[in-house]
Amino acid sequence: ASPTAVLSVLFLIVAALTNVLTNNATAVLFTPIAVNVASGLGTDVFPFALAVAFGASCSFATPIGYQTNLLVMGAGHYQFRDFVTAGLPLVLIVWAAFSLFVPWYYDVP
């Protein structure tokens, strides 16, 4: 696959796991993976590190992804599905913006 496609898939994987794990754990887990993938593809490491950073910040789709989500869930009487219905489209918007602009800006082939 092209480095742009791999970069986009890496972002999606990190964004999906950050909603189950914490964002710090996801970033620590995937940074070495992203560096190895970029080195294996022979491309710049920085866009792949950005994929991990931005992907790990996309903890919108579940209340367990970030501790503030749990605080808001209790106080606002939200349910799990409320986070999914509001957060999943936001994750997809951030993914689409990342997949369009980062490869263009950093000239990822």
N, C-alpha and C positions, 0 to 999 in steps of 0.2 A: 504494500500500500504506500501511497505517497506520504511524505512527512506531514503535510497538512491534514490528511485524514487521521493519521496516528495522533497528532496533536489534539484534534477534535475529540477523538474517542477517549484519549487520556483525560481530558477535561470532564467528559461525561462520567467516567468511572470514578474519578475523585469526587465529583459533585454528588454522585449517588451514595458513595460510602460516607461522606461527611454528614449525611442525614441520619446515619446509624451510629457512627463513631463520633467522637468530638473532632472539631476542626484541627486542633493541634495534633492529635494522634494521626489523623489522615495525612496531614502535611509531612509529619516526620516519617511516616510509612512510605509515602509515594515520592518524596524528593530524590532518594537514591535511584528509584526505579526510573523516574523521568530523566535523570542524568545519564543512566545507562542506555535508555532508549534513544536519546538524542545522540549520544556517542556512537551507538550502533548504526544509526541512520546517517551519520556524518554531517549533522546539522548543528546549528548553534544551540547551546544548552539553555540560554535565557528564555526563549519562548516556552520551552517545556517546563521550566521552573515557574513561569507565570501561569501556566495551565494548572499547576499544583496549587499555587497561591490563590488564584481566583476560584478554582474548583472547590478548594477547602473552605472558602468563604461563603459558599452557596448552601448554607444549612437552613433553608427556608421551608422545606417540604415536610418536615416532621418536627414535633415538639421535643424529641429527644436529641436532636442534633446540636442544640446549643442551650445552655442553662437559662438564658433569658426567655427563650421560648416556653420553657416549663413554668417560669414565674408568671408570664402573661397568660398562659393557658388556664392556670388556676384562678387568677384574679378576674379574667374576662369570661370565665365559664365556656371556654372554647372546647371543641372536641378534636380528636385526632384528624378526622376528615376535613375539618376547617383548614388545618395547616396544609394538607395535601391539595385541596382545591385552590387555595390562594398561593401556595408556595411553589407547586410544580410548574405552573406557567411562568413564574418568575425565574425559576432555574432554567427553563427552556429559552427564555428571552436572553438571559445572560450568556448561555451557551452559544446561541446563534450570533450574538454580537461578538463574542470572543472568537468564534470560528471564522467570522468574516474579517474582522479588523486586525487581529494579532498576526495571522500569516501574511496579510498585506503589508502591515507596518514594519515587520521584522524580516520581510522577504523570505519567508519559508517556502521552499519549492513545492 
